[in-house]
Amino acid sequence: MTRVTLLRKTPDWEKARPERAVYEHFFYNSHGEVRKVKGKITVVTSVCRCGQKTMTTMTRDVRWDGLGRCYVGTHNVRNRNYDIHFN
């Protein structure tokens, strides 16, 4: 019986990393494949300062599962804009 897996190795994750993302910690399974990644993404948000709206950058804690799906913080809320697509 062959094992079918969609999980990837670390070099595949590094090649597919978006420019706004930073990986902080990789979690592996027993076969050496990445099962979860914790990291940060840089987002641009509008902030009201002294009555003026300005755009500022901030970082958000995110995690990706082994298939590249992005989740915000410690919640199970998907953030599809930052999913990682392996080609």
N, C-alpha and C positions, 0 to 999 in steps of 0.2 A: 504494500500500500504506500503510495507516494503522498508526501505532505505538500499541499498547495498553500502557499502563503503570499500575501500581498505586502508583508512588512519589508522594509528596506534596510540596508546597511548605512553606517554613518557617512561614507563618502557621497552616497546618493542624496542624503539630507543636506550636506554642505553645498553640493552643486545646485540644488533646487531652492536654496535659501533666498527669500525676497530681500531686497536691499534695505527695507525698513525693519527687518527682524534681526534679533540677536538671540542665539541659543545660549542657555546657561547650564543646562544639565540634561544629559541623555540617560534614559532608563532602557535597559536591555533585557531581552528574554534569554533563555538558556542556550539558544542557537546563535547568539551574538547579533541579533537583529534589533533594531530600535523599536520599542513598544510605546514609548511616551517621551516627549521633549518638553521641558519648561524653558520659557524665555520671555523676552520683552519685545513689543512692537512700538514704533514711534508713530503717533497720530497727531494730526493738526486739529485743534478745536478752537472755537471762538469764545473769548472771555470778555466780560464787560468790566472795564476799569475806568473809573471816574466818568461814567456815562458814555464812554467810547467803546465800541466793539473792536477788539483786536484779535488777530489770529496768533496762537501760541502753540508750540509743540510740547507734548508730554508723552511719557512712556506708560504703557499698560502691561501688566503681567498677564501672560497667556500661556496656554499649553496646547500641544498638538498630540493627537493620538497617533498610533503607529501607521495609520493610513493617510495622515496629513490634514485631518480635520481640526480646525482651530476652535478653542473654547476660551472664554474670557475668565481670567482669574481662577477662583476655586469653584465656580459655579458650572453647571452643565449647560450654559447658554452658548449656542454656536455663534461664531463670528465668521460667516462664510467669506467675507471680503479678504481674509488673511489665510485661507486654506492654502496648503502647499500642493502644487500639481507636479507630479513626477512625469516627465516625458521620456 
